[in-house]
Amino acid sequence: MTTEHTQPLTLERMRQDIAAILGESPDQLESDDNLLDWGLDSMRIFNLSVEWNKTGLELRFADLAETPTLDGWWQQVQRQQSGA
């Protein structure tokens, strides 16, 4: 993962970042998979949120931990990106 991103966060980038932190192929992750079952722990969730927040989002660790699926996280991103 890089240190600064000026473009909006995309679903594909999220999938790639999650897969990279897990050491898996992005195409293995289904959108509704419980990422905790894949071995994603609290420290990794925190690290992802810090990285993604560099795009201008304000993703909170607690919110991500509450819905540990790619779909759940993408919904949070979309709400923030749309200003909802």
ZINOR-V916063 format. One record per residue. N is the residue number from 1. SS is DSSP state (H for helix, E for strand, L for the rest). OMEGA is omega as a letter, one per 30 degrees, with the letter a starting at -180 (999 if undefined). NEAR is the number of other C-alpha atoms within 10 Angstrom. Layout:
n | ss | omega | near
N | SS | OMEGA | NEAR
N | SS | OMEGA | NEAR
This chain:
n | ss | omega | near
1 | L | l | 11
2 | L | a | 6
3 | L | a | 9
4 | L | l | 11
5 | L | l | 14
6 | L | a | 8
7 | L | l | 9
8 | L | l | 14
9 | L | l | 19
10 | L | l | 13
11 | H | a | 17
12 | H | l | 11
13 | H | l | 13
14 | H | a | 17
15 | H | a | 19
16 | H | l | 18
17 | H | l | 18
18 | H | a | 22
19 | H | a | 19
20 | H | a | 13
21 | H | l | 15
22 | H | a | 16
23 | L | a | 9
24 | L | l | 14
25 | L | a | 12
26 | H | a | 17
27 | H | l | 9
28 | H | a | 10
29 | L | l | 18
30 | L | a | 13
31 | L | a | 15
32 | L | l | 11
33 | L | l | 14
34 | L | a | 17
35 | L | l | 21
36 | L | l | 14
37 | L | l | 9
38 | L | l | 13
39 | L | l | 11
40 | L | a | 17
41 | L | a | 13
42 | H | a | 14
43 | H | l | 10
44 | H | l | 14
45 | H | l | 21
46 | H | a | 17
47 | H | l | 13
48 | H | a | 19
49 | H | l | 17
50 | H | a | 17
51 | H | a | 18
52 | H | l | 24
53 | H | l | 17
54 | L | l | 17
55 | L | l | 15
56 | L | l | 14
57 | L | l | 17
58 | L | l | 14
59 | L | l | 19
60 | L | l | 14
61 | H | a | 16
62 | H | l | 11
63 | H | l | 12
64 | H | a | 20
65 | H | a | 18
66 | H | a | 10
67 | L | a | 16
68 | L | l | 18
69 | L | l | 19
70 | H | l | 21
71 | H | a | 16
72 | H | l | 17
73 | H | a | 19
74 | H | l | 19
75 | H | l | 14
76 | H | l | 19
77 | H | a | 21
78 | H | l | 14
79 | H | a | 10
80 | H | a | 14
81 | H | l | 13
82 | H | l | 7
83 | L | a | 7
84 | L | 999 | 7
